[in-house]
Amino acid sequence: MSRPNPLILLAIIAVSTVIMAGVAIRPGALMISAHEGDTYHLLDIIFRMDRGLEPHQDFVTPIGVLAFLPILWFIEGGYGVGTAILFSQLLVAVALIIPIWYTASSRLSARTGYLFAAVSMITVLALVYGGSEPGLSISMHYNRWAWAIAYILVVLALVPGRGFKWLDGLLFGLGLSALVLLKITFFVALLPGIALALILRRDAQTMLVAAVTGAVVAIGVTVFLGFGFWTGYVGDLANVAASEVRPYAGVTLTGLISEPSSMIAIALGLCAYLFLSRSGQRNAALALILLLPGFIYITYQNFGNDPKWLIPFAAAILALRPTEEEYQEQVTPLTVVALAAVVLILPSVLTMALSPFRHISQSAELYEPMLPALPKHSDIKVRIDRGNKMTALVLLYQR
């Protein structure tokens, strides 16, 4: 398997970042046409933190502090909130350049690595959660950021590489810690499969470095934010889990599993397990079958139920195709599984990839400031027809 050319890979990452971020920032304002209510919620949290309030201690949120800090830093730097959100996405993308480059160059083939890197940047810098609807929305940005981190961790875990074990461990420790502080659902769902993959590989050095890195991050957060941060975080998660207001982000779990597209995705995961086992990749197959429920649970917990796990899944399956002569009959089935996964997730990837271009093509006359009473933050705008539309839920009858 030919590895990606390091310079070409870095160039693809850089160009993807510059194009996606540059096109999104070019209008000079963030214009949204969907999920305005969720955006108001995000802004409320950002402005509370700007006034010195602490999440999980001064107000309730099940979302980790890392979802808000990059935006807050630019607010504190004097930027309007719309520009701050756009710049925060660029900041996250820049932070992930080296991890994405290392993952693709140490684990994937040339073509797969180039596509993986580009799609990872698209996921971070998109202006929509995914799906196939053409709207513009910054809502649930933390899900996209968490997915991009998960792409890296899943590929590193499933595909044995020729990289540095200490660097693998550092990325696992930092990546899993970031998921805890971003959206803990990803951490809980992915940790068992990732841990099993490393255990089956008997990769003690990687696990040790990951554990030490995670402990250092946890101690650092405790020192800066206090032990009350953790107890408050756990309390917020328990509070939301017990709430009946919004028990799930989209359809029910049984509804999600019974959807045709989900059934196809799950079937692809089971087929991959079977073909990997037959090709001598027993360790990867076992780790994958443990990751699969986690993938499904994350999809269930994320609005839109977008199965972005198919992206690292397809990349890993292509990388795990056997080269030994005795297992060559499994190459074609694994290729078919990976390509089917790509086809299934392609509408979501295209929706994200095109979102900055839809953003720059919007007519400014169709939008108005989302916060008209705050001129400093007039750089976040909403469609006039949606901003002036009044809807209400009225209880007509109650027993």
LUMKOL-249487 format. One record per residue (C-alpha): residue number from 1; x, y, z. Coordinates in pm, 1 decimal. Each point is the difference from the previous one (the first is absolute). Example, Ala and Ser with C-alpha at 12.3 -4.5 7.8 and 13.67 -1.06 7.14 Angstrom:
<sites>
+-----+----------+----------+----------+
:   k :     east :    north :       up :
+-----+----------+----------+----------+
:   1 :   1230.0 :   -450.0 :    780.0 :
:   2 :    137.0 :    344.0 :    -66.0 :
+-----+----------+----------+----------+
</sites>
This chain:
<sites>
+-----+----------+----------+----------+
:   k :     east :    north :       up :
+-----+----------+----------+----------+
:   1 :      0.0 :      0.0 :      0.0 :
:   2 :    153.4 :    330.4 :   -108.5 :
:   3 :    -12.9 :    265.0 :    270.3 :
:   4 :   -109.5 :    357.1 :    -75.7 :
:   5 :    271.9 :    238.4 :   -107.9 :
:   6 :     53.9 :    211.9 :    314.7 :
:   7 :     26.5 :    329.8 :   -187.2 :
:   8 :   -299.0 :    -67.7 :   -223.9 :
:   9 :   -203.3 :   -108.3 :    302.5 :
:  10 :     92.3 :    316.2 :    190.0 :
:  11 :    -83.3 :    209.2 :   -306.3 :
:  12 :   -343.8 :   -162.4 :    -29.6 :
:  13 :    -70.2 :     68.4 :    368.5 :
:  14 :    117.2 :    359.9 :    -32.2 :
:  15 :   -194.9 :     68.3 :   -319.8 :
:  16 :   -316.1 :   -158.0 :    142.3 :
:  17 :     31.1 :    214.6 :    310.8 :
:  18 :     67.4 :    323.1 :   -186.7 :
:  19 :   -282.3 :    -50.7 :   -249.6 :
:  20 :   -264.7 :   -111.8 :    249.4 :
:  21 :     86.7 :    262.4 :    262.4 :
:  22 :     74.5 :    279.9 :   -246.1 :
:  23 :   -326.4 :    -39.6 :   -189.6 :
:  24 :   -200.3 :    -19.2 :    324.8 :
:  25 :    165.2 :    311.6 :    149.3 :
:  26 :     -6.5 :    206.2 :   -321.0 :
:  27 :   -353.3 :    149.8 :     41.5 :
:  28 :    110.6 :    166.4 :    325.9 :
:  29 :   -293.6 :   -142.2 :    194.5 :
:  30 :   -148.2 :   -332.0 :     98.5 :
:  31 :   -335.4 :    -49.9 :   -172.8 :
:  32 :   -219.1 :   -284.7 :    119.6 :
:  33 :   -326.6 :   -128.8 :   -141.4 :
:  34 :    -80.3 :   -285.9 :    237.0 :
:  35 :      4.9 :    -96.9 :    369.7 :
:  36 :    -23.8 :    357.1 :    124.9 :
:  37 :   -126.9 :   -115.0 :    339.8 :
:  38 :    306.1 :   -217.9 :     58.8 :
:  39 :    219.0 :    289.0 :   -112.3 :
:  40 :   -160.5 :    231.7 :    256.6 :
:  41 :     76.7 :   -263.9 :    261.9 :
:  42 :    364.7 :     -7.9 :   -110.5 :
:  43 :     21.0 :    379.8 :     12.1 :
:  44 :   -155.4 :      6.9 :    346.0 :
:  45 :    270.5 :   -234.4 :    128.9 :
:  46 :    278.5 :    198.9 :   -167.8 :
:  47 :   -123.1 :    330.9 :    143.3 :
:  48 :    -38.9 :   -152.8 :    347.1 :
:  49 :    359.2 :   -120.8 :    -13.4 :
:  50 :    111.8 :    340.8 :   -127.2 :
:  51 :   -152.9 :    148.1 :    317.3 :
:  52 :    209.1 :   -235.6 :    210.7 :
:  53 :   -252.1 :   -277.8 :     66.8 :
:  54 :    126.5 :   -358.6 :     -0.8 :
:  55 :   -179.1 :   -283.9 :   -183.5 :
:  56 :   -118.4 :   -288.1 :    221.3 :
:  57 :     40.1 :    219.8 :    307.1 :
:  58 :   -191.0 :    320.1 :    -72.7 :
:  59 :   -234.0 :   -139.4 :   -265.1 :
:  60 :   -104.6 :   -339.5 :   -136.7 :
:  61 :    121.7 :   -145.4 :   -330.6 :
:  62 :     74.6 :   -359.6 :   -100.2 :
:  63 :    251.0 :    121.9 :   -259.7 :
:  64 :    365.7 :     20.4 :     97.2 :
:  65 :    186.2 :    324.6 :     49.8 :
:  66 :    223.4 :    -64.1 :   -301.9 :
:  67 :   -299.8 :     59.6 :   -227.0 :
:  68 :     -9.6 :    363.0 :    114.7 :
:  69 :    355.2 :    101.8 :     91.6 :
:  70 :    131.8 :     51.7 :   -357.2 :
:  71 :   -291.1 :    235.1 :    -70.9 :
:  72 :     42.3 :    177.9 :    333.4 :
:  73 :    368.3 :     67.1 :    -65.3 :
:  74 :    -84.0 :    199.2 :   -313.4 :
:  75 :   -285.1 :    181.6 :    177.6 :
:  76 :    248.1 :    105.3 :    267.4 :
:  77 :    230.0 :    111.5 :   -281.9 :
:  78 :   -259.3 :    256.3 :   -107.6 :
:  79 :   -166.9 :   -182.6 :   -289.0 :
:  80 :   -373.6 :    -15.8 :    -60.5 :
:  81 :   -157.5 :   -335.2 :     79.2 :
:  82 :    -61.3 :    -94.3 :   -365.6 :
:  83 :    364.1 :     56.2 :    -91.4 :
:  84 :    109.1 :   -170.3 :    322.8 :
:  85 :   -192.1 :   -315.2 :    -91.6 :
:  86 :    152.2 :    -11.8 :   -347.5 :
:  87 :    351.2 :     60.5 :    134.1 :
:  88 :    -49.0 :   -264.9 :    270.8 :
:  89 :    -62.6 :   -259.1 :   -270.1 :
:  90 :    323.5 :    101.5 :   -169.2 :
:  91 :    183.1 :    -25.7 :    332.3 :
:  92 :   -125.1 :   -356.0 :     54.9 :
:  93 :     94.7 :    -92.7 :   -356.9 :
:  94 :    354.7 :    133.5 :     48.7 :
:  95 :     30.0 :   -194.1 :    327.8 :
:  96 :    -90.0 :   -321.8 :   -183.9 :
:  97 :    235.3 :     43.5 :   -297.2 :
:  98 :    287.6 :   -200.9 :    147.6 :
:  99 :   -218.4 :   -279.9 :    147.2 :
: 100 :   -183.7 :    -41.8 :   -331.5 :
: 101 :    324.7 :      9.7 :   -196.4 :
: 102 :    162.6 :   -257.2 :    228.4 :
: 103 :   -302.0 :   -231.6 :     -5.6 :
: 104 :    -30.6 :      2.2 :   -377.2 :
: 105 :    374.4 :    -33.5 :    -63.9 :
: 106 :     59.0 :   -280.7 :    251.9 :
: 107 :   -315.3 :   -208.1 :    -53.8 :
: 108 :   -154.9 :     55.5 :   -343.5 :
: 109 :     86.0 :    -43.3 :   -365.6 :
: 110 :     61.7 :    302.1 :   -219.5 :
: 111 :   -346.5 :     48.3 :   -151.3 :
: 112 :   -184.7 :    -97.6 :    316.5 :
: 113 :    225.6 :    224.7 :    209.8 :
: 114 :    -52.7 :    302.5 :   -223.8 :
: 115 :   -378.0 :    -41.2 :      8.0 :
: 116 :     -3.6 :    -67.8 :    373.4 :
: 117 :    195.6 :    318.8 :     68.8 :
: 118 :   -221.8 :    214.8 :   -221.4 :
: 119 :   -323.5 :   -139.6 :    146.0 :
: 120 :    129.8 :     50.5 :    353.6 :
: 121 :     57.9 :    369.9 :    -68.6 :
: 122 :   -336.7 :     28.3 :   -172.3 :
: 123 :   -165.0 :   -142.3 :    311.7 :
: 124 :    164.0 :    254.9 :    229.3 :
: 125 :    -61.3 :    304.4 :   -220.6 :
: 126 :   -350.1 :    -70.3 :   -132.8 :
: 127 :   -290.1 :    236.3 :     63.9 :
: 128 :   -261.0 :   -270.9 :     40.3 :
: 129 :    -18.3 :   -311.0 :    216.1 :
: 130 :    -13.5 :   -234.5 :   -301.4 :
: 131 :   -303.3 :   -179.1 :   -139.6 :
: 132 :   -130.7 :     89.0 :   -343.6 :
: 133 :   -189.6 :    324.9 :     67.1 :
: 134 :    154.0 :    313.7 :   -156.8 :
: 135 :    -48.4 :    230.5 :    303.2 :
: 136 :    273.2 :    195.1 :    179.2 :
: 137 :     41.5 :    -67.9 :    370.7 :
: 138 :    271.2 :     24.0 :    262.6 :
: 139 :   -211.3 :   -197.5 :    243.7 :
: 140 :    159.6 :   -316.5 :    137.4 :
: 141 :    344.6 :    111.4 :   -115.6 :
: 142 :    146.3 :   -202.0 :    286.3 :
: 143 :   -130.4 :   -321.8 :   -157.2 :
: 144 :    201.1 :     67.0 :   -315.1 :
: 145 :    311.2 :     84.8 :    199.3 :
: 146 :    -40.8 :   -316.2 :    206.7 :
: 147 :    -52.2 :   -211.1 :   -312.0 :
: 148 :    323.1 :    135.0 :   -153.9 :
: 149 :    189.7 :   -103.3 :    314.1 :
: 150 :   -177.3 :   -337.0 :     -5.9 :
: 151 :    110.0 :    -54.4 :   -362.2 :
: 152 :    361.9 :     20.4 :    115.9 :
: 153 :    -43.7 :   -224.1 :    303.8 :
: 154 :   -195.9 :   -271.5 :   -182.7 :
: 155 :    251.2 :    -29.3 :   -285.2 :
: 156 :    296.3 :      0.1 :    239.9 :
: 157 :   -166.6 :   -271.6 :    208.7 :
: 158 :   -116.0 :   -232.1 :   -276.4 :
: 159 :    297.5 :     20.8 :   -235.7 :
: 160 :    343.3 :   -110.3 :    125.2 :
: 161 :    252.9 :    255.0 :   -115.7 :
: 162 :    366.6 :     71.9 :    -44.6 :
: 163 :    -21.3 :    316.8 :    205.3 :
: 164 :    149.8 :     84.4 :    338.0 :
: 165 :   -168.2 :   -176.0 :    291.7 :
: 166 :     56.6 :    294.6 :    232.9 :
: 167 :   -167.4 :    231.2 :   -251.3 :
: 168 :   -289.7 :   -243.3 :    -41.7 :
: 169 :    -41.9 :      0.9 :    377.6 :
: 170 :     17.6 :    378.5 :     16.2 :
: 171 :   -269.4 :     33.7 :   -264.8 :
: 172 :   -223.2 :   -255.6 :    172.2 :
: 173 :     41.9 :    176.5 :    334.0 :
: 174 :    -58.8 :    348.1 :   -138.3 :
: 175 :   -277.8 :   -110.8 :   -235.6 :
: 176 :   -199.1 :   -188.8 :    262.0 :
: 177 :     48.4 :    285.0 :    246.9 :
: 178 :   -127.6 :    245.2 :   -259.1 :
: 179 :   -310.5 :   -215.6 :    -50.4 :
: 180 :    -66.1 :      4.7 :    375.6 :
: 181 :     19.3 :    380.2 :     -0.7 :
: 182 :   -191.8 :     36.0 :   -326.5 :
: 183 :   -281.1 :   -255.8 :      0.5 :
: 184 :     44.3 :   -289.6 :    237.6 :
: 185 :   -233.6 :   -225.5 :   -200.3 :
: 186 :    284.1 :    -56.7 :   -247.8 :
: 187 :    245.3 :    -93.2 :    276.5 :
: 188 :   -233.9 :   -248.6 :    166.8 :
: 189 :   -102.2 :   -161.9 :   -329.3 :
: 190 :    347.2 :    -29.0 :   -154.9 :
: 191 :    222.7 :    -78.8 :    297.6 :
: 192 :    -84.6 :   -375.7 :     27.3 :
: 193 :     77.4 :    -72.4 :   -365.4 :
: 194 :    316.3 :    209.7 :     -2.4 :
: 195 :    122.8 :   -160.0 :    323.0 :
: 196 :    -69.2 :   -349.9 :   -132.8 :
: 197 :    190.0 :     73.7 :   -321.2 :
: 198 :    308.3 :    106.1 :    196.8 :
: 199 :    -28.9 :   -292.5 :    243.4 :
: 200 :    -26.3 :   -254.7 :   -280.1 :
: 201 :    307.8 :    153.7 :   -163.1 :
: 202 :    175.9 :    -19.3 :    338.4 :
: 203 :    101.8 :    359.7 :    -52.8 :
: 204 :    102.2 :     73.4 :    358.9 :
: 205 :    211.0 :    305.9 :    -84.1 :
: 206 :   -283.2 :    171.5 :   -184.8 :
: 207 :   -247.3 :    -75.2 :    278.2 :
: 208 :    240.4 :    127.2 :    266.1 :
: 209 :     66.7 :    327.0 :   -181.2 :
: 210 :   -374.1 :     44.0 :    -64.5 :
: 211 :    -84.7 :    -59.3 :    366.8 :
: 212 :    268.1 :    240.5 :    122.9 :
: 213 :   -106.5 :    265.4 :   -252.3 :
: 214 :   -364.2 :    -32.5 :    102.3 :
: 215 :     92.7 :     24.5 :    368.0 :
: 216 :    207.8 :    313.7 :    -61.5 :
: 217 :   -290.1 :    162.9 :   -184.8 :
: 218 :   -244.0 :    -93.3 :    277.2 :
: 219 :    232.6 :    140.9 :    268.5 :
: 220 :     53.0 :    317.4 :   -202.6 :
: 221 :   -373.1 :     56.5 :    -42.2 :
: 222 :    -53.8 :    -59.7 :    372.0 :
: 223 :    272.6 :    249.4 :     92.2 :
: 224 :   -138.9 :    273.1 :   -225.4 :
: 225 :   -374.6 :    -60.0 :     37.3 :
: 226 :    -22.1 :   -173.7 :    336.7 :
: 227 :   -139.9 :   -334.8 :    107.2 :
: 228 :   -348.0 :    151.1 :     -8.8 :
: 229 :     27.8 :      9.6 :   -377.5 :
: 230 :     -4.6 :   -380.1 :    -15.7 :
: 231 :   -278.3 :    -48.6 :    253.8 :
: 232 :   -205.5 :    266.1 :   -176.0 :
: 233 :     64.8 :   -159.6 :   -338.8 :
: 234 :   -113.6 :   -340.3 :    124.4 :
: 235 :   -303.8 :    160.1 :    160.5 :
: 236 :    -96.0 :    177.1 :   -322.6 :
: 237 :     32.1 :   -323.6 :   -196.7 :
: 238 :   -214.7 :   -187.1 :    252.5 :
: 239 :   -255.3 :    281.0 :     -2.8 :
: 240 :    -34.4 :     -7.1 :   -377.8 :
: 241 :     -4.3 :   -381.9 :    -13.8 :
: 242 :   -295.6 :     -4.7 :    240.8 :
: 243 :   -186.8 :    279.1 :   -178.0 :
: 244 :   -313.0 :    -79.5 :   -201.0 :
: 245 :     15.6 :    324.7 :   -197.7 :
: 246 :    230.4 :   -140.0 :   -269.6 :
: 247 :     87.7 :   -363.1 :     70.9 :
: 248 :    168.7 :    -41.8 :   -338.1 :
: 249 :    131.0 :    231.6 :   -270.3 :
: 250 :   -193.6 :   -142.5 :   -295.6 :
: 251 :   -188.4 :   -325.2 :    -35.6 :
: 252 :    -12.8 :   -269.1 :    267.2 :
: 253 :    277.4 :   -258.1 :     13.4 :
: 254 :   -226.8 :   -273.0 :   -136.3 :
: 255 :   -122.1 :    240.3 :   -266.2 :
: 256 :    357.2 :     79.7 :   -103.1 :
: 257 :    105.4 :   -365.1 :    -17.4 :
: 258 :   -307.3 :    -90.7 :   -204.7 :
: 259 :     56.8 :    272.6 :   -260.2 :
: 260 :    111.9 :   -150.7 :   -334.9 :
: 261 :    313.4 :    213.2 :    -21.6 :
: 262 :     99.5 :    -95.5 :    355.4 :
: 263 :    -66.7 :   -366.2 :    -68.0 :
: 264 :    230.7 :     18.5 :   -301.6 :
: 265 :    271.5 :    172.3 :    204.7 :
: 266 :    -23.8 :   -258.0 :    278.1 :
: 267 :      6.8 :   -281.1 :   -255.8 :
: 268 :    319.4 :    148.7 :   -145.8 :
: 269 :    155.8 :     -2.3 :    345.9 :
: 270 :    -90.9 :   -366.3 :     51.3 :
: 271 :    127.0 :    -92.6 :   -345.9 :
: 272 :    327.5 :    177.1 :     71.7 :
: 273 :     34.8 :   -200.4 :    321.6 :
: 274 :    -56.3 :   -323.2 :   -191.0 :
: 275 :    240.1 :     76.2 :   -285.0 :
: 276 :    270.1 :    137.4 :    231.8 :
: 277 :    -20.3 :   -315.2 :    210.3 :
: 278 :     36.2 :   -216.4 :   -308.8 :
: 279 :    298.1 :    201.8 :   -118.9 :
: 280 :    198.9 :    -55.6 :    317.6 :
: 281 :    -76.4 :    344.1 :    148.7 :
: 282 :   -164.9 :   -148.1 :    308.0 :
: 283 :    110.9 :    273.0 :    240.2 :
: 284 :   -131.6 :    280.3 :   -219.1 :
: 285 :   -324.1 :   -192.1 :    -55.5 :
: 286 :    -60.7 :    -38.4 :    375.2 :
: 287 :     76.0 :    367.6 :     65.1 :
: 288 :   -232.7 :    100.5 :   -282.3 :
: 289 :   -290.1 :   -210.4 :    128.0 :
: 290 :     37.9 :    172.2 :    339.4 :
: 291 :     19.9 :    343.5 :   -161.8 :
: 292 :   -314.4 :    -59.0 :   -205.6 :
: 293 :   -249.4 :     42.0 :    289.4 :
: 294 :    187.8 :    315.5 :     98.4 :
: 295 :    -32.0 :    136.3 :   -352.9 :
: 296 :   -373.1 :    -67.4 :      5.7 :
: 297 :    -45.5 :    159.5 :    342.2 :
: 298 :    185.2 :    317.7 :   -100.9 :
: 299 :   -211.0 :     21.7 :   -314.4 :
: 300 :   -314.7 :    -44.3 :    211.2 :
: 301 :    108.9 :    276.2 :    240.8 :
: 302 :     90.4 :    251.7 :   -273.9 :
: 303 :   -266.4 :    210.8 :   -168.6 :
: 304 :    -65.8 :   -109.5 :   -355.2 :
: 305 :    125.8 :   -352.2 :     76.3 :
: 306 :    277.1 :     47.4 :   -255.2 :
: 307 :    219.3 :   -316.6 :     -9.7 :
: 308 :    334.5 :    176.4 :    -38.2 :
: 309 :    168.7 :   -308.7 :    144.8 :
: 310 :    -12.7 :   -141.7 :   -350.1 :
: 311 :    288.2 :    235.1 :    -93.1 :
: 312 :    271.7 :   -147.7 :    227.8 :
: 313 :   -162.3 :   -340.6 :    -43.6 :
: 314 :     49.5 :      9.3 :   -377.5 :
: 315 :    355.3 :    133.6 :     33.5 :
: 316 :     95.8 :   -269.9 :    249.8 :
: 317 :   -154.7 :   -281.4 :   -204.1 :
: 318 :    192.3 :    104.5 :   -310.3 :
: 319 :    321.7 :     11.5 :    202.2 :
: 320 :    -63.6 :   -343.0 :    156.1 :
: 321 :    -38.8 :   -187.0 :   -327.8 :
: 322 :    245.1 :   -292.5 :     11.2 :
: 323 :    314.0 :    -18.3 :   -208.0 :
: 324 :     77.2 :   -365.8 :     73.1 :
: 325 :    -58.2 :   -233.9 :   -292.7 :
: 326 :   -209.4 :   -242.7 :    206.4 :
: 327 :   -256.8 :    270.0 :     82.4 :
: 328 :    -30.6 :    168.3 :   -338.6 :
: 329 :   -357.6 :   -123.6 :    -48.0 :
: 330 :   -108.4 :    238.2 :    281.4 :
: 331 :    138.2 :    314.5 :   -167.1 :
: 332 :   -295.2 :     51.5 :   -234.0 :
: 333 :   -273.9 :    -46.4 :    265.2 :
: 334 :    174.7 :    244.5 :    232.7 :
: 335 :     36.8 :    249.9 :   -284.8 :
: 336 :   -370.0 :    -29.8 :    -79.7 :
: 337 :    -92.4 :     56.1 :    366.8 :
: 338 :    218.7 :    311.1 :     18.3 :
: 339 :   -134.5 :    144.3 :   -324.4 :
: 340 :   -358.4 :    -67.4 :    109.6 :
: 341 :     71.1 :    192.3 :    322.2 :
: 342 :    138.3 :    290.0 :   -204.8 :
: 343 :   -310.1 :      8.6 :   -219.3 :
: 344 :   -225.1 :     -3.8 :    306.6 :
: 345 :    173.7 :    294.4 :    170.2 :
: 346 :     78.8 :    194.9 :   -319.5 :
: 347 :   -313.0 :    225.4 :     10.3 :
: 348 :     96.4 :    116.0 :    349.0 :
: 349 :    360.9 :     69.0 :   -101.9 :
: 350 :   -111.3 :    196.9 :   -306.2 :
: 351 :   -248.3 :    199.4 :    207.8 :
: 352 :    278.6 :     99.0 :    238.9 :
: 353 :    250.0 :     67.6 :   -278.2 :
: 354 :   -237.9 :    230.4 :   -187.4 :
: 355 :   -123.2 :    190.8 :    306.3 :
: 356 :    268.6 :    276.6 :     -7.3 :
: 357 :    -75.9 :     58.1 :   -366.9 :
: 358 :   -371.4 :     26.8 :     74.3 :
: 359 :     93.6 :    242.0 :    275.9 :
: 360 :    198.6 :    231.2 :   -224.5 :
: 361 :   -272.8 :     -6.1 :   -267.0 :
: 362 :   -272.5 :    126.0 :    234.9 :
: 363 :   -153.5 :    339.5 :    -72.9 :
: 364 :     63.6 :    235.6 :    293.5 :
: 365 :   -337.7 :    165.1 :    -61.0 :
: 366 :   -174.0 :   -318.5 :    113.5 :
: 367 :    162.3 :     12.2 :    345.7 :
: 368 :    -23.8 :    219.8 :    307.9 :
: 369 :    200.7 :     11.0 :    325.6 :
: 370 :    -93.5 :   -279.7 :    236.3 :
: 371 :     78.3 :    225.0 :    298.6 :
: 372 :   -121.2 :    347.6 :   -104.5 :
: 373 :     42.7 :    137.7 :    353.9 :
: 374 :    371.9 :    -87.1 :     -5.2 :
: 375 :    167.0 :    193.0 :   -286.4 :
: 376 :    339.5 :   -152.3 :     83.8 :
: 377 :   -141.4 :   -340.4 :    -87.8 :
: 378 :   -185.2 :     99.5 :   -316.1 :
: 379 :    225.5 :   -240.5 :   -191.1 :
: 380 :   -231.9 :   -292.5 :     70.6 :
: 381 :   -308.2 :     16.4 :   -216.9 :
: 382 :   -321.7 :   -189.1 :    -57.2 :
: 383 :   -232.1 :    -13.8 :   -300.0 :
: 384 :   -258.3 :    279.6 :     19.7 :
: 385 :   -289.9 :   -230.0 :    -88.8 :
: 386 :     95.5 :   -239.2 :    279.9 :
: 387 :     96.6 :    271.6 :    247.5 :
: 388 :   -342.4 :    166.6 :    -32.1 :
: 389 :   -198.4 :   -322.6 :      5.2 :
: 390 :   -194.5 :    -61.2 :    319.1 :
: 391 :   -101.5 :   -349.4 :    103.0 :
: 392 :   -147.5 :   -126.1 :    321.4 :
: 393 :   -109.0 :   -324.7 :    159.0 :
: 394 :   -343.8 :     40.8 :    158.8 :
: 395 :   -146.2 :   -258.3 :    234.8 :
: 396 :   -361.3 :    -54.3 :   -113.6 :
: 397 :    -99.4 :   -274.7 :    235.6 :
: 398 :    138.7 :   -152.9 :    316.1 :
: 399 :   -147.0 :   -277.3 :    208.2 :
+-----+----------+----------+----------+
</sites>
